[in-house]
Amino acid sequence: MAYETKTNYCTYNLRKANEKRKKKVACILDGEVIKIYSSLMEVSTDGFTFSLVAKVCRNERSQHKGYNWKYI
């Protein structure tokens, strides 16, 4: 007898866990919030590198492409 998983249950829990881990990110220029992203991966849709944005949010870099970034 093979081990069977409940596919819907497992994927639901994975999606729920991933939503908890996501952090909102704000793009800031001259102290003004330009845009708010729901996750770091969404930042790449506008041409930013998500790993460099994460470094700015963690204060390891000062800015990325002229913008400041902050976790919300």
C-alpha positions in Angstrom: 0.0 0.0 0.0 1.5 3.2 -1.1 1.5 6.4 0.9 -1.1 8.8 -0.6 -1.3 12.5 0.1 -4.3 14.7 0.1 -3.3 17.0 -2.7 -5.7 19.8 -2.1 -5.0 19.9 1.6 -1.3 20.0 1.1 -1.3 22.7 -1.5 -3.7 24.8 0.6 -1.3 24.6 3.6 1.7 25.5 1.4 -0.1 28.5 -0.1 -1.2 29.6 3.4 2.3 29.3 4.7 3.8 31.3 1.8 1.3 34.1 2.3 2.4 34.4 5.9 6.0 34.7 4.9 5.5 37.5 2.4 6.4 41.0 3.4 5.1 44.1 1.8 7.8 46.4 0.3 7.6 50.1 -0.3 9.5 51.9 -3.0 10.5 55.4 -1.7 11.9 58.3 -3.6 12.7 61.6 -1.9 10.8 60.5 1.2 7.6 59.8 -0.8 6.2 56.3 -1.2 6.0 55.7 -5.0 4.6 52.2 -5.0 3.8 49.4 -2.6 4.5 45.8 -3.6 2.9 42.8 -2.0 6.2 40.8 -2.0 9.8 40.9 -3.1 9.2 38.8 -6.1 6.6 41.3 -7.4 9.4 43.9 -7.5 11.1 42.1 -10.4 8.1 42.8 -12.7 9.1 46.5 -12.8 12.8 45.7 -13.6 14.3 45.7 -10.1 16.4 42.9 -8.7 14.6 41.4 -5.7 17.8 40.3 -3.9 19.3 43.8 -4.1 16.0 45.3 -2.9 16.0 42.9 0.0 19.5 44.0 0.9 18.4 47.7 1.0 15.5 46.7 3.2 17.9 45.0 5.6 20.2 48.1 5.6 23.1 46.2 3.8 22.9 48.7 0.9 21.9 52.3 0.8 19.7 52.2 -2.3 18.9 50.3 -5.5 18.5 52.1 -8.9 18.2 55.4 -7.0 15.2 54.3 -4.8 15.1 53.6 -1.1 13.2 50.5 -0.1 11.5 49.5 3.2 9.6 46.6 4.6 6.1 47.6 5.7 
